[in-house]
Amino acid sequence: ADEPANHLDPAVQFAVYGLLRDQWLAGRGLMVVTHDVGLLTHLAPPERRCDVRVIGLKAGRILVESDLSKRSLSDELSELFGIRVQSVEVDGSQHWVVRP
């Protein structure tokens, strides 16, 4: 899925990512391309985030290769995008926000 929630309202974005998550939890393989790091955590429940691979490409090379549960992912995403990506905990779950 290439940018599956691009240009959609937030509630619809969450619904789309919920559908993708449900398909993955049902055993289907998925590849999701997105630049919206805020939506990453909606791909898997917290206990399964270690099973989600995050690959970041820059200039045709792999710059980030991690799993979704890794605490250092925010630093790796910051380097990838050239802007500060901060990890925050909300309701016991890790999320990423882009900061100036």
HELIX and SHEET records of a PDB file:
HELIX    1   1 PRO A   10  LEU A   25  1                                  16    
HELIX    2   2 VAL A   37  LEU A   43  5                                   7    
HELIX    3   3 PRO A   46  ASP A   51  5                                   6    
HELIX    4   4 LEU A   73  PHE A   81  1                                   9    
SHEET    1   A 2 ARG A  53  LYS A  58  0                                        
SHEET    2   A 2 ARG A  61  ASP A  67 -1                                        
SHEET    1   B 2 ARG A  84  VAL A  90  0                                        
SHEET    2   B 2 SER A  93  ARG A  99 -1                                        
END                                                                             
